[in-house]
Structures are given as structure tokens and as C-alpha cells.
Amino acid sequence: MNDNGVIRYDIRPDHGGWTVYNIATGEPSLVRGIRQVVMLLDEANDLADALNAMERKEPGSSVTWADGSR
């Protein structure tokens, strides 16, 4: 959770593991253009924490596009 009490990313179960998703859009997060789905629970938690930390430090820094660009 960031300083203003809002988180941008969370995790949810999927049919093959866990998905890290953007709370605002409901879409899986993208890292270098790859959807973050079918992950182990610990990996998904760590990634959601890392993406939220990036957002706390510099809003918008965790966002990547389908082509992997920022």
C-alpha cells in the first residue's frame, strides 16, 4: 500500500496459479510486454509489492505497454 492508502496492483488466483493485475483496469500487469499470469503465489506477491513500490517512488513508473516500452 502506498503512502496515500491506495494500491495500484494486487494478486488474484487464476486457473493455473496467480495473476498480478492492475486494480483500476482489472487487466493483468505487463512487465516488458509480458502479461504476469500463472505465477507462483510468492512470486506474484513479490512482484505486486515491487510494482507498488515503484508507484510510490515515481507514479507511472510501473506501467509498460504491450510492446514493452514505457
Backbone hydrogen bonds, N-H to C=O, Kabsch-Sander energy under -0.5 kcal/mol:
donor,donor_aa,acceptor,acceptor_aa,energy
2,N,6,V,-1.4
5,G,2,N,-2.3
10,D,21,Y,-1.9
12,R,19,T,-1.9
14,D,17,G,-2.7
17,G,14,D,-0.8
18,W,39,M,-1.5
19,T,12,R,-3.0
20,V,36,Q,-2.2
21,Y,10,D,-2.7
21,Y,19,T,-0.6
22,N,27,E,-2.9
23,I,8,R,-2.9
23,I,21,Y,-0.6
26,G,22,N,-3.1
29,S,20,V,-3.1
31,V,34,I,-2.0
34,I,31,V,-1.5
35,R,33,G,-0.5
36,Q,29,S,-2.4
37,V,35,R,-1.5
39,M,18,W,-2.5
44,A,40,L,-2.6
45,N,41,L,-2.5
46,D,42,D,-2.3
47,L,43,E,-2.5
48,A,44,A,-2.6
49,D,45,N,-2.4
50,A,46,D,-2.3
51,L,47,L,-2.9
52,N,48,A,-2.4
53,A,49,D,-2.2
54,M,50,A,-2.2
55,E,51,L,-1.9
56,R,52,N,-2.0
57,K,53,A,-2.1
58,E,54,M,-3.0
61,S,58,E,-2.4
63,V,60,G,-1.0
65,W,69,S,-2.6
68,G,65,W,-2.7
